[in-house]
Each structure stands twice: as C-alpha cells, then as structure tokens.
Amino acid sequence: MHWLWAIIVGFVLGLIAKAVLPGKQHQPLWLTTVFGIIGAVLGNAVATWIGVNETKGIDWIRHLLQLVGAIAIVGLGEMVYTAVRGNKRRMV
C-alpha cells in the first residue's frame, strides 16, 4: 500500500512543482509523477538528515522539504527532457 501513496504524493507534488515553475513544461504527466516521487524521497532524506523526519502533529517541515525537492527535480528533469527530446520535436 505504500507504493500507492508514493504514486499519489508524487503526482500531487509533481503537479504543484509544475505550477510553481515559470514557463511551460513539456514533459509528460507520467514523467512529472516520477519526478515528484523522486523529489519526495529526496525531501524525506533531507528531513531525516536534519532530524525533523517525524514530529508530533503534521510534519510541515518535512512536507515543505518534499515540495522543494520536487520543484528541484521537476526543474532539472525538464531541462534534461528538453535537451533530449526538444531537438527531435523541432525536426518533425
């Protein structure tokens, strides 16, 4: 069941990251979800590293770190995706 939550959280974080980033992103929705999952994992790792992984109540700092991680990964992933796929789209 944890994998289902990872997909849902990755999807939501990926969409939020896409909305926050300026300009139009060209990556497909499934890739945005994967980047959101990777960003959430990265945010959890940083939260564990600084010692705020589990707190009483809502883990706002951990969620913020997950969102920052998703924004970073979606942004970097968009640059890589455009570099790899962008030239092929212009030739067609």
Buried (B, 14 or more C-beta within 10 A) or exposed (E): EEEEEBBEBBBBBBBBBBEEBEEEBEBEEEBBBBBBBBBBBBBBEBBEEEEBBEEEEEBEBBBEBBBBBBBBBBBEBBEEBBEEEEEEEEEE
